[in-house]
Amino acid sequence: MLKSHCIVEYYKYDINLIKPIKYICQLTYDILSISTEQPNINSLFEEDFITNANIDLTNLPEDINGKDSIGWLSDQLALFFVKDILNKIDLKKTSILLIHQTSKILYALNKSNRSIDKKEEGNIDKKQSIKNALVRLIKEQKLIKLFAEKISDEKIRNCIKDSSILDVDELYFDCVTVEDTDVPFDVPYFEYSLLDENLINTDFAEASDVWINKDKLKSELKIEIGTDNNVSIIRDSDIKRDIGLKFNNFVFPLKSNLNSYIQTNKKADFYWIQIKDVFKVDDNKKDYKSALISSFKSEIKKKNFTNLLSYLQKNLYISNELLKREEYIPFKKYFTSSLKIQDVKYLKKLNFFINDTESSTSFGIYSSEKLAEDSNHFNLVHWYDRTDEGKDLRYRDNLGPKGTKEVHKVNTLKPEIAFYFITKYFEDFIEYLLEDIKVQFINNFHLFKDNEPLGEFDFLVKKSNTYYFIEVKTTLNKYYISDYGIKCKKIIESFKNIDVELEFIIIGAYSNNTIEDLKHYVTTSHKGHKRYNKRIEELDTVPYYFNYPIEASDKKIQCISESNYSSLKTLLKKCLK
């Protein structure tokens, strides 16, 4: 079972104002008893106040004594003001999303649930924070002062109004309780159109029984509730049990396991809400932004730009000659002229890059430990120097400069572009493309089965009743494909109880020669595509399109290597059938 990380939490709540209300009623009655031999609750408060609270004092039981009559009146007033107070307090600054007074269900936002690096937050603390917020807002309504202003006797009214100290915090501590629901709900919301109307009935409900935070639902869950306030209760047509609250065109669950009420052809839509708002955990990577990176991203759809990037060696540098071509000159601003130092003695696994300028430049390599035991070895391994005249020198010892055969002039991506290219460039490329195709998708998230991670996912696309998992790599190779096959196998197992079709795609902007080891799959897949699975003149890499089998499954991975925006858009439209 996929583990829930729902951003919305559900609680049973209760608000009981009997303590502060009985306190003011009893105090008023006791003071009135001092000056009146037979005080009557009919004379405690102004008549309009009692009438507006929908209290009929003629319903007071005949055999009730004075003391008990205060309890009766306090109960009646508390019932009225609980409903009234929720319509007056401003809950928008709290984490509360929805309150349904009839069922005593409360929806609250907990964004930390969706963060991969969340700090464990005790459920008790969350409940306590909701309770504290409600208590604070209720106290701000100044109930004691409100009641004092409605006392019939002027002297008593002025006496209590002047005693603001009477409105103490202790009166409100027990007014609110917040507890967990028995079972968490499947989804925080869904559209009413998903329901099978043969299985349900709807009954009118008072809009005043519901408080809903439309602004926060829009900003956090991306749903537009609408300006109307049409409210009804949805019931199971057989057992007449309340299962949801309908607010305009949206349903907010009041019980779990609602998938049995969903139309068969709408199940994929219901499960989609589960994945994006219940199961997924966001990857909170913070990306560096700059004007140069924004400019680089704006070139994504240009064919000559993506063709140029196919010539990048190690995703970092190209030859100086390439940027002299007319079609590539506009992109020189993303590169810097550099000296690449390679095959250095003792450091053959490392390449070094230093700025190639006409002014003096130095680059030294020093090791805290000796890298060899010969007599000519020192901690100072190499020192490269470029003189003011532009002459390159290399010092290895005290015998003077050596030759610089290890030094080659290249053009490297500028530092901020270099790291953007290997981490985010192709993800942004695919995101632009999916937006262009106009499909539903989520990206950069994690899923968990029970407490075990299934992995990080680049994109998940919904098309009709099919979900497409898309893995994105800058350079496609056989190792990425093999690793993705293992991940796909886990996904298939984890989704076996979710009734949707699954498809898998891996896309690289470019490819390397390890794909040649998969020649069997390449030559037997998607014959007739003139562009793919062979070298073409305009690129320094091979564009691929072939299928790769997933172990112990009849599913296959569609493997794509394509850097051209227009060509990939056409192909991806075909894949997302």
C-alpha positions as CSV (number, residue, x, y, z in Angstrom):
1,M,0.0,0.0,0.0
2,L,1.3,3.5,-0.9
3,K,1.9,5.5,2.2
4,S,-0.2,8.6,2.8
5,H,1.5,12.0,3.1
6,C,-1.6,14.0,2.7
7,I,-1.3,17.7,3.1
8,V,-4.8,17.7,4.7
9,E,-5.5,16.2,8.1
10,Y,-8.9,15.4,9.5
11,Y,-10.1,15.8,13.1
12,K,-13.3,15.5,15.2
13,Y,-13.8,18.7,17.1
14,D,-16.2,20.1,19.7
15,I,-16.8,23.6,20.9
16,N,-18.7,24.0,24.1
17,L,-19.1,27.6,25.5
18,I,-21.0,26.5,28.6
19,K,-18.2,27.5,31.0
20,P,-17.8,31.2,30.1
21,I,-21.6,31.6,29.5
22,K,-22.7,29.9,32.7
23,Y,-20.1,32.0,34.5
24,I,-21.6,35.3,33.4
25,C,-25.2,34.1,33.8
26,Q,-24.5,32.8,37.3
27,L,-22.6,35.9,38.3
28,T,-25.4,38.1,37.1
29,Y,-28.0,36.0,38.9
30,D,-26.0,36.0,42.2
31,I,-25.7,39.8,42.1
32,L,-29.4,40.2,41.3
33,S,-30.2,37.9,44.3
34,I,-28.6,40.3,46.7
35,S,-31.0,43.1,45.8
36,T,-34.0,41.0,44.9
37,E,-35.8,38.5,47.1
38,Q,-37.0,36.4,44.3
39,P,-34.8,36.9,41.2
40,N,-36.2,35.6,37.9
41,I,-34.1,34.6,34.9
42,N,-36.7,36.4,32.7
43,S,-35.2,39.7,34.0
44,L,-31.5,38.8,33.6
45,F,-31.0,39.9,30.1
46,E,-32.7,42.3,27.6
47,E,-35.7,40.8,25.8
48,D,-34.2,41.4,22.3
49,F,-31.0,39.5,23.3
50,I,-33.0,36.4,24.4
51,T,-35.2,36.6,21.3
52,N,-32.3,36.9,18.9
53,A,-30.8,33.8,20.5
54,N,-34.0,31.9,19.6
55,I,-34.8,31.1,23.3
56,D,-38.4,30.8,24.4
57,L,-38.4,31.3,28.2
58,T,-42.0,30.0,28.3
59,N,-40.4,26.5,27.6
60,L,-38.7,26.6,31.0
61,P,-39.7,23.5,33.0
62,E,-42.3,24.4,35.6
63,D,-40.7,22.4,38.5
64,I,-37.2,23.9,37.9
65,N,-35.7,26.0,40.8
66,G,-33.7,29.2,40.4
67,K,-30.3,27.6,40.5
68,D,-31.2,25.0,37.9
69,S,-32.9,27.6,35.7
70,I,-29.5,29.3,35.3
71,G,-28.1,26.0,34.0
72,W,-31.0,25.6,31.6
73,L,-30.6,29.2,30.2
74,S,-26.8,28.8,30.0
75,D,-27.2,25.6,27.9
76,Q,-29.6,27.3,25.5
77,L,-27.4,30.3,25.1
78,A,-24.3,28.1,24.6
79,L,-26.0,26.1,21.8
80,F,-26.9,29.3,20.0
81,F,-23.5,31.0,20.4
82,V,-21.4,28.0,19.3
83,K,-23.1,28.3,15.8
84,D,-23.0,32.0,15.8
85,I,-19.4,32.3,16.9
86,L,-18.0,30.2,14.1
87,N,-19.6,32.5,11.6
88,K,-18.0,35.5,13.2
89,I,-14.4,34.5,14.0
90,D,-11.8,34.8,11.2
91,L,-10.2,31.4,10.6
92,K,-8.3,32.5,7.5
93,K,-5.1,33.0,9.4
94,T,-5.2,29.5,10.9
95,S,-4.4,26.1,9.2
96,I,-8.1,25.2,9.2
97,L,-9.5,24.6,5.7
98,L,-13.1,23.5,6.5
99,I,-15.4,23.0,9.4
100,H,-18.7,21.1,9.2
101,Q,-20.7,21.8,12.4
102,T,-23.2,19.0,12.0
103,S,-20.7,16.2,11.7
104,K,-18.1,18.0,13.9
105,I,-15.5,17.3,11.2
106,L,-12.6,19.7,10.8
107,Y,-10.1,19.8,7.9
108,A,-6.6,21.3,8.6
109,L,-3.6,22.0,6.5
110,N,-0.3,20.4,7.4
111,K,2.3,21.2,4.7
112,S,5.1,19.4,6.5
113,N,3.5,16.1,5.5
114,R,4.4,16.7,1.9
115,S,8.1,17.6,2.4
116,I,10.8,15.0,1.9
117,D,12.9,16.6,4.5
118,K,10.1,17.2,7.1
119,K,11.0,17.2,10.7
120,E,8.8,14.8,12.6
121,E,5.9,16.6,14.1
122,G,3.9,15.0,16.8
123,N,0.2,14.6,16.1
124,I,-0.5,15.9,19.6
125,D,1.3,19.1,18.8
126,K,-0.7,19.6,15.7
127,K,-4.0,19.0,17.4
128,Q,-2.9,21.3,20.2
129,S,-2.0,24.1,17.8
130,I,-5.5,23.9,16.2
131,K,-7.1,23.9,19.7
132,N,-5.0,26.9,20.7
133,A,-6.0,28.8,17.6
134,L,-9.7,28.2,18.1
135,V,-9.5,29.1,21.8
136,R,-7.6,32.3,21.0
137,L,-10.2,33.4,18.4
138,I,-13.1,32.6,20.6
139,K,-11.7,34.6,23.4
140,E,-11.2,37.5,21.1
141,Q,-15.0,37.6,20.6
142,K,-15.2,38.9,24.2
143,L,-18.2,36.9,25.2
144,I,-18.2,38.2,28.8
145,K,-18.3,41.8,27.6
146,L,-21.0,40.9,25.0
147,F,-23.3,39.3,27.7
148,A,-22.6,42.1,30.2
149,E,-23.8,44.7,27.7
150,K,-27.1,42.8,27.5
151,I,-27.8,42.6,31.2
152,S,-31.2,44.3,32.0
153,D,-30.2,45.9,35.3
154,E,-28.1,49.0,34.6
155,K,-26.2,48.9,37.8
156,I,-25.2,45.3,37.5
157,R,-24.4,45.9,33.8
158,N,-22.0,48.7,34.5
159,C,-20.4,46.8,37.4
160,I,-19.6,43.8,35.3
161,K,-18.6,45.8,32.2
162,D,-16.1,47.8,34.3
163,S,-14.5,44.5,35.6
164,S,-12.6,43.4,32.5
165,I,-10.5,41.2,34.7
166,L,-13.5,38.8,34.7
167,D,-12.7,37.7,31.2
168,V,-9.8,35.4,32.2
169,D,-8.1,32.7,30.0
170,E,-9.1,29.9,32.3
171,L,-12.7,30.2,31.2
172,Y,-11.9,29.2,27.7
173,F,-9.3,26.4,28.1
174,D,-11.9,23.6,28.1
175,C,-14.2,25.1,25.5
176,V,-12.5,23.3,22.6
177,T,-11.5,19.6,22.0
178,V,-9.7,18.3,18.9
179,E,-9.3,14.6,18.4
180,D,-8.3,12.2,15.5
181,T,-10.9,10.7,13.2
182,D,-11.2,6.9,13.4
183,V,-9.9,6.4,9.9
184,P,-8.1,8.8,7.5
185,F,-10.1,9.7,4.4
186,D,-9.0,8.5,0.9
187,V,-8.7,12.0,-0.6
188,P,-9.2,15.6,0.7
189,Y,-11.7,16.4,-2.0
190,F,-13.0,15.4,-5.5
191,E,-15.4,16.6,-8.1
192,Y,-19.1,15.6,-7.6
193,S,-19.2,14.4,-11.3
194,L,-17.0,11.4,-10.3
195,L,-19.8,9.9,-8.2
196,D,-22.1,7.2,-9.4
197,E,-25.5,8.8,-8.7
198,N,-27.2,5.4,-8.6
199,L,-25.5,4.8,-5.3
200,I,-26.2,8.1,-3.5
201,N,-28.8,10.6,-2.4
202,T,-28.3,14.3,-1.6
203,D,-30.1,16.3,1.0
204,F,-30.1,20.1,1.4
205,A,-27.9,21.5,4.2
206,E,-27.6,24.9,5.7
207,A,-24.6,26.9,4.3
208,S,-24.3,28.4,7.8
209,D,-23.3,24.9,9.1
210,V,-20.1,25.0,7.0
211,W,-17.1,27.3,7.2
212,I,-14.7,26.9,4.2
213,N,-11.4,28.6,3.4
214,K,-11.7,29.1,-0.3
215,D,-8.6,31.2,-0.6
216,K,-6.3,28.6,1.0
217,L,-7.9,25.7,-0.9
218,K,-7.1,27.6,-4.1
219,S,-3.5,28.4,-3.1
220,E,-2.6,25.1,-1.5
221,L,-4.7,22.5,-3.3
222,K,-5.2,24.4,-6.5
223,I,-9.0,24.0,-6.6
224,E,-11.5,26.8,-7.4
225,I,-14.6,26.3,-5.1
226,G,-16.5,29.1,-6.8
227,T,-18.4,32.1,-5.4
228,D,-21.7,30.3,-4.7
229,N,-22.4,28.6,-1.4
230,N,-24.6,25.7,-2.4
231,V,-24.3,23.0,0.2
232,S,-25.8,19.5,0.5
233,I,-25.2,16.3,2.3
234,I,-24.4,13.1,0.3
235,R,-25.7,9.9,1.7
236,D,-25.4,6.2,0.8
237,S,-28.7,5.4,-0.9
238,D,-29.0,2.0,0.9
239,I,-27.8,2.6,4.4
240,K,-28.6,6.3,4.6
241,R,-25.2,7.1,6.1
242,D,-23.6,10.5,5.5
243,I,-20.5,10.0,3.3
244,G,-19.6,13.5,2.1
245,L,-20.3,17.2,2.1
246,K,-21.1,18.7,-1.3
247,F,-20.1,22.4,-1.6
248,N,-20.9,23.7,-5.1
249,N,-19.3,21.1,-7.4
250,F,-16.8,19.6,-5.0
251,V,-17.2,16.8,-2.4
252,F,-15.4,16.8,0.9
253,P,-15.4,13.3,2.5
254,L,-17.0,12.6,5.8
255,K,-15.9,8.9,5.8
256,S,-13.2,6.8,4.2
257,N,-13.3,4.2,1.4
258,L,-15.3,6.3,-1.0
259,N,-13.8,4.7,-4.1
260,S,-16.7,2.2,-4.1
261,Y,-19.0,5.2,-4.9
262,I,-16.9,6.3,-7.9
263,Q,-18.0,5.6,-11.5
264,T,-15.9,2.9,-13.1
265,N,-14.8,5.1,-15.9
266,K,-13.8,7.9,-13.5
267,K,-11.6,5.8,-11.1
268,A,-8.4,7.0,-12.8
269,D,-9.5,10.6,-12.0
270,F,-10.1,9.7,-8.3
271,Y,-6.8,7.9,-8.0
272,W,-5.0,10.8,-9.6
273,I,-6.2,13.0,-6.8
274,Q,-4.9,10.4,-4.3
275,I,-1.4,10.4,-5.9
276,K,-0.9,14.1,-6.2
277,D,-2.6,15.2,-2.9
278,V,-2.2,12.1,-0.7
279,F,0.7,9.8,-1.7
280,K,3.3,12.1,-3.3
281,V,6.0,13.8,-1.2
282,D,7.5,16.9,-2.8
283,D,11.2,17.2,-3.5
284,N,12.0,20.6,-2.0
285,K,15.1,21.4,-4.0
286,K,15.8,25.1,-4.2
287,D,17.2,26.0,-7.6
288,Y,19.5,28.9,-8.2
289,K,18.0,31.5,-10.5
290,S,19.8,34.1,-12.6
291,A,19.2,36.2,-15.7
292,L,21.7,34.1,-17.6
293,I,20.0,30.8,-16.7
294,S,16.6,32.3,-17.7
295,S,18.1,33.4,-21.0
296,F,19.6,29.8,-21.5
297,K,16.1,28.3,-20.8
298,S,14.5,30.6,-23.3
299,E,16.6,28.9,-26.1
300,I,15.2,25.4,-25.5
301,K,12.9,25.4,-28.5
302,K,15.6,26.5,-31.0
303,K,17.0,23.6,-33.1
304,N,20.5,25.1,-33.7
305,F,20.8,25.6,-29.9
306,T,20.0,22.0,-29.0
307,N,22.2,20.8,-31.9
308,L,25.1,22.8,-30.5
309,L,24.6,21.2,-27.0
310,S,24.9,17.7,-28.6
311,Y,28.6,18.5,-29.1
312,L,29.2,19.0,-25.4
313,Q,31.9,16.7,-24.1
314,K,31.3,15.4,-20.6
315,N,28.2,17.8,-20.5
316,L,30.7,20.7,-20.0
317,Y,32.8,21.8,-23.0
318,I,33.0,22.1,-26.7
319,S,35.8,22.8,-29.2
320,N,36.7,26.4,-29.9
321,E,36.0,25.9,-33.6
322,L,32.3,25.2,-33.1
323,L,31.5,28.6,-31.7
324,K,32.9,30.2,-34.8
325,R,30.1,28.7,-36.9
326,E,27.6,31.3,-37.9
327,E,24.6,29.4,-36.6
328,Y,26.2,29.0,-33.1
329,I,27.6,32.5,-32.6
330,P,24.4,33.8,-30.8
331,F,25.1,31.3,-28.0
332,K,28.7,32.3,-27.2
333,K,27.4,34.2,-24.2
334,Y,26.8,30.9,-22.4
335,F,30.4,29.8,-22.7
336,T,33.8,30.9,-21.5
337,S,37.2,30.3,-23.0
338,S,39.1,27.9,-20.8
339,L,42.3,25.8,-20.7
340,K,41.6,22.1,-20.1
341,I,44.4,20.3,-18.3
342,Q,44.3,16.5,-18.5
343,D,46.5,13.5,-18.2
344,V,48.5,15.1,-15.4
345,K,51.0,12.8,-13.8
346,Y,49.6,11.3,-10.6
347,L,46.2,12.8,-11.4
348,K,45.2,11.1,-14.6
349,K,41.6,10.6,-13.5
350,L,41.1,14.3,-13.0
351,N,40.6,17.1,-15.5
352,F,41.2,20.8,-14.6
353,F,39.8,23.9,-16.1
354,I,41.2,27.4,-15.7
355,N,40.2,30.7,-17.3
356,D,42.0,31.3,-20.6
357,T,42.8,35.0,-20.6
358,E,45.7,37.1,-22.0
359,S,46.5,38.4,-18.6
360,S,48.5,36.5,-16.0
361,T,46.8,33.3,-14.7
362,S,48.1,30.8,-12.2
363,F,46.8,27.3,-11.1
364,G,48.6,25.2,-8.6
365,I,47.9,21.6,-7.5
366,Y,49.1,20.8,-4.0
367,S,48.5,17.4,-2.2
368,S,48.4,17.2,1.6
369,E,49.8,13.7,1.1
370,K,52.6,12.6,-1.2
371,L,51.1,10.9,-4.2
372,A,54.2,8.8,-5.1
373,E,57.4,7.7,-3.4
374,D,60.0,8.7,-6.0
375,S,62.6,11.2,-5.1
376,N,61.2,13.7,-7.6
377,H,57.8,13.9,-5.9
378,F,56.7,16.8,-3.8
379,N,53.5,17.9,-2.1
380,L,53.4,20.7,-4.6
381,V,52.6,18.5,-7.6
382,H,52.2,21.0,-10.5
383,W,52.1,24.7,-11.0
384,Y,50.7,26.1,-14.2
385,D,51.2,29.7,-15.2
386,R,50.2,32.0,-18.0
387,T,52.3,35.0,-18.4
388,D,51.2,38.5,-19.3
389,E,52.3,37.7,-22.9
390,G,49.9,34.8,-23.0
391,K,52.6,32.1,-22.9
392,D,51.7,28.9,-21.0
393,L,54.3,27.4,-18.6
394,R,54.2,24.4,-16.3
395,Y,56.5,23.8,-13.3
396,R,57.1,20.4,-11.9
397,D,60.3,21.0,-9.9
398,N,63.0,23.5,-9.5
399,L,64.6,22.8,-12.9
400,G,62.5,25.4,-14.7
401,P,59.3,25.2,-16.8
402,K,58.3,22.1,-18.8
403,G,56.1,21.7,-21.8
404,T,52.4,22.0,-21.6
405,K,51.1,19.2,-23.7
406,E,48.4,18.5,-21.2
407,V,46.8,21.9,-21.8
408,H,44.1,22.3,-24.5
409,K,41.9,25.3,-25.4
410,V,38.2,24.7,-25.1
411,N,34.9,26.6,-24.4
412,T,33.2,25.5,-21.2
413,L,29.7,26.3,-20.1
414,K,29.8,29.2,-17.7
415,P,29.8,27.9,-14.1
416,E,26.1,28.7,-13.3
417,I,25.0,27.2,-16.6
418,A,27.3,24.2,-16.2
419,F,25.5,23.0,-13.0
420,Y,22.1,24.0,-14.3
421,F,22.7,21.9,-17.4
422,I,23.5,18.7,-15.6
423,T,20.8,19.1,-13.0
424,K,17.7,20.9,-14.3
425,Y,18.0,21.8,-18.0
426,F,16.4,18.7,-19.5
427,E,13.7,18.6,-16.7
428,D,12.7,22.1,-17.6
429,F,12.8,21.1,-21.3
430,I,10.3,18.3,-20.7
431,E,8.2,20.4,-18.4
432,Y,7.8,23.1,-21.2
433,L,7.0,20.3,-23.6
434,L,4.3,18.7,-21.5
435,E,2.7,22.1,-20.9
436,D,2.8,22.6,-24.6
437,I,1.1,19.3,-25.3
438,K,-1.5,20.2,-22.6
439,V,-1.6,17.1,-20.5
440,Q,-2.0,16.7,-16.7
441,F,1.2,16.0,-14.9
442,I,3.1,16.2,-11.6
443,N,6.8,16.4,-11.3
444,N,9.8,16.1,-8.9
445,F,8.2,14.0,-6.2
446,H,8.8,10.8,-4.1
447,L,6.5,7.9,-3.3
448,F,6.7,5.4,-0.4
449,K,5.3,1.9,0.0
450,D,4.6,1.6,3.7
451,N,7.8,3.1,5.0
452,E,10.0,2.0,2.2
453,P,10.9,4.6,-0.5
454,L,10.0,3.7,-4.1
455,G,12.3,6.5,-5.3
456,E,12.3,9.9,-6.8
457,F,10.1,10.5,-9.9
458,D,10.7,13.2,-12.5
459,F,7.3,13.2,-14.2
460,L,4.0,11.4,-13.9
461,V,1.5,12.1,-16.7
462,K,-2.2,11.3,-16.8
463,K,-3.8,10.7,-20.1
464,S,-7.4,9.2,-20.0
465,N,-7.1,6.1,-17.9
466,T,-3.4,5.6,-18.2
467,Y,-0.5,6.9,-16.1
468,Y,2.9,7.5,-17.7
469,F,5.9,7.5,-15.5
470,I,8.7,9.5,-17.2
471,E,12.3,9.4,-16.2
472,V,14.5,12.2,-17.5
473,K,18.3,12.1,-18.1
474,T,20.6,14.6,-19.7
475,T,22.5,11.7,-21.5
476,L,20.8,8.3,-22.0
477,N,22.9,5.3,-21.4
478,K,22.3,1.6,-20.8
479,Y,23.0,1.8,-17.0
480,Y,20.2,4.4,-16.6
481,I,17.8,2.2,-18.6
482,S,18.7,-0.9,-16.5
483,D,18.2,1.0,-13.2
484,Y,14.9,2.4,-14.4
485,G,13.7,-1.1,-15.2
486,I,14.2,-2.1,-11.5
487,K,12.3,1.0,-10.4
488,C,9.5,0.2,-12.9
489,K,9.1,-3.3,-11.4
490,K,8.6,-1.8,-7.9
491,I,6.0,0.7,-9.3
492,I,4.0,-2.1,-10.9
493,E,4.0,-4.1,-7.7
494,S,3.0,-1.0,-5.6
495,F,0.2,0.0,-8.0
496,K,-1.4,-3.5,-8.4
497,N,-4.4,-2.4,-6.3
498,I,-4.9,0.8,-8.2
499,D,-7.0,0.1,-11.2
500,V,-5.2,2.1,-13.9
501,E,-3.0,1.3,-16.9
502,L,0.7,2.0,-16.3
503,E,3.3,2.9,-19.0
504,F,7.0,3.8,-18.7
505,I,9.2,6.2,-20.6
506,I,12.8,7.2,-20.2
507,I,14.1,10.2,-22.2
508,G,17.6,11.6,-22.6
509,A,18.5,14.7,-24.5
510,Y,21.5,12.9,-25.8
511,S,23.0,9.4,-25.8
512,N,26.3,7.8,-25.5
513,N,27.9,4.7,-27.1
514,T,26.8,2.3,-24.3
515,I,23.4,2.1,-26.0
516,E,25.1,0.1,-28.7
517,D,25.2,-2.8,-26.2
518,L,21.4,-2.8,-26.4
519,K,21.5,-3.3,-30.2
520,H,19.0,-6.2,-30.1
521,Y,16.3,-4.0,-28.6
522,V,17.2,-1.1,-30.8
523,T,17.0,-3.0,-34.1
524,T,13.7,-4.7,-33.3
525,S,11.7,-1.7,-32.1
526,H,9.8,1.0,-33.9
527,K,11.0,0.3,-37.4
528,G,10.2,2.9,-40.0
529,H,11.3,6.0,-38.0
530,K,13.8,7.7,-40.4
531,R,15.2,9.9,-37.7
532,Y,16.0,7.4,-35.0
533,N,18.5,4.7,-34.1
534,K,21.2,5.9,-36.5
535,R,23.6,8.9,-36.8
536,I,22.3,12.0,-38.5
537,E,24.5,14.8,-39.8
538,E,23.3,17.7,-37.7
539,L,24.0,16.0,-34.3
540,D,27.1,14.7,-32.6
541,T,25.0,12.1,-30.8
542,V,22.6,9.3,-32.0
543,P,18.8,9.9,-31.4
544,Y,17.2,6.7,-30.3
545,Y,13.7,5.3,-30.0
546,F,13.3,1.7,-28.9
547,N,11.6,-0.6,-26.3
548,Y,13.3,-2.3,-23.3
549,P,11.6,-5.1,-21.4
550,I,10.8,-4.9,-17.7
551,E,11.7,-8.1,-15.9
552,A,8.8,-10.4,-14.8
553,S,6.3,-8.1,-16.6
554,D,4.6,-7.8,-20.0
555,K,5.3,-4.0,-19.8
556,K,8.2,-2.3,-21.6
557,I,10.1,0.9,-21.2
558,Q,9.9,3.3,-24.2
559,C,13.5,4.6,-24.5
560,I,14.0,7.9,-26.2
561,S,17.1,10.1,-26.9
562,E,16.0,13.3,-28.6
563,S,17.3,16.9,-28.2
564,N,15.2,18.7,-30.7
565,Y,12.1,20.2,-29.1
566,S,9.8,19.9,-32.2
567,S,10.8,16.3,-32.9
568,L,10.4,15.2,-29.3
569,K,7.0,16.9,-29.1
570,T,5.8,15.0,-32.1
571,L,7.2,11.7,-30.7
572,L,5.9,12.2,-27.2
573,K,2.4,12.9,-28.5
574,K,2.5,9.5,-30.1
575,C,3.8,7.8,-27.0
576,L,1.1,9.4,-24.8
577,K,-1.7,7.9,-26.8
